[in-house]
Amino acid sequence: MTTWFITGISRGLGKALAAAALAEGDTVIGTVRTGSFELDHDRGTLHVLNVDLADGQAAAASVTRAFEIAGQIDVIVNNAGYGLLGALEKASDTDVERLFAVDVFAPFRIIRTALPYLRAQRSGHIINITSIAGRAPTTGSAVYAAAKYALEGLSSALALEIASLGIKVTAVAPGAFRTDFLSSHSIRKSDAEDIAYAETIGRSSAAFDSVAGRQQGNPDLAAQAIIDLVRSDKPPLHLLLGSDALRRARSKLDQIADEIDAWEAVTRSTDFEHGA
């Protein structure tokens, strides 16, 4: 059986993943921000920790506590996070700092704390739940995209560092899933919008509002996909979830390739001449 440490199991993908792992008969140590939490299950073992991930020391301590409970942890899933939408100009320092505290620095501290244990085990799988916004952002997601870009970069570089230690890394980038991500529980919006952004932020904000509750992605199927990648002998470093994420990623890759080609001569022109 597999032992999981999953942040943010009270709702959304984290809850679906915890339920799926328990259904497999696995052990789940999950975090919730406040209060009591129960998840009906006939199999498996669930331990719940109260952790405010905006508190860096608490985030790190939760991992230590998880290893004390289980002895060994096979999979660490940095799932907890939320979004901040709106114009970058209108985002306050406080909102941006808290977003990065939860979405970037908490995973960083959790991973840093866990690595000595995982190295001693010579095994483990770190899964960072990022977002398609971290690969192909849409209008109105600048700050959120920046946080998810950071987690994407961390995952890619970390995989190179620990490949020889028996530890795996996967960055999972979901598209829009039918969770409460767009509700007030999981999303924040920048201060009052400016008329100057009516054609960009205004339109994107209305689009986000209109899709809430109608997202194509099924969180239970996403959870099963994560279970499957953990069971795989050769799990991916990057995994997209959802057909919308696939479409956005391919479109972005095409744009990048076209731009590289168009500016290749300029790119090459900045080298010293051969032999210089």
Beta strands, then each sheet from edge to edge (+ up, - down):
strand 1: 3-7
strand 2: 27-32
strand 3: 45-50
strand 4: 75-78
strand 5: 83-85
strand 6: 124-129
strand 7: 167-174
strand 8: 187-189
strand 9: 238-241
sheet 1: 3+ 2+ 1+ 4+ 6+ 7+ 9+
sheet 2: 5+ 8+
end
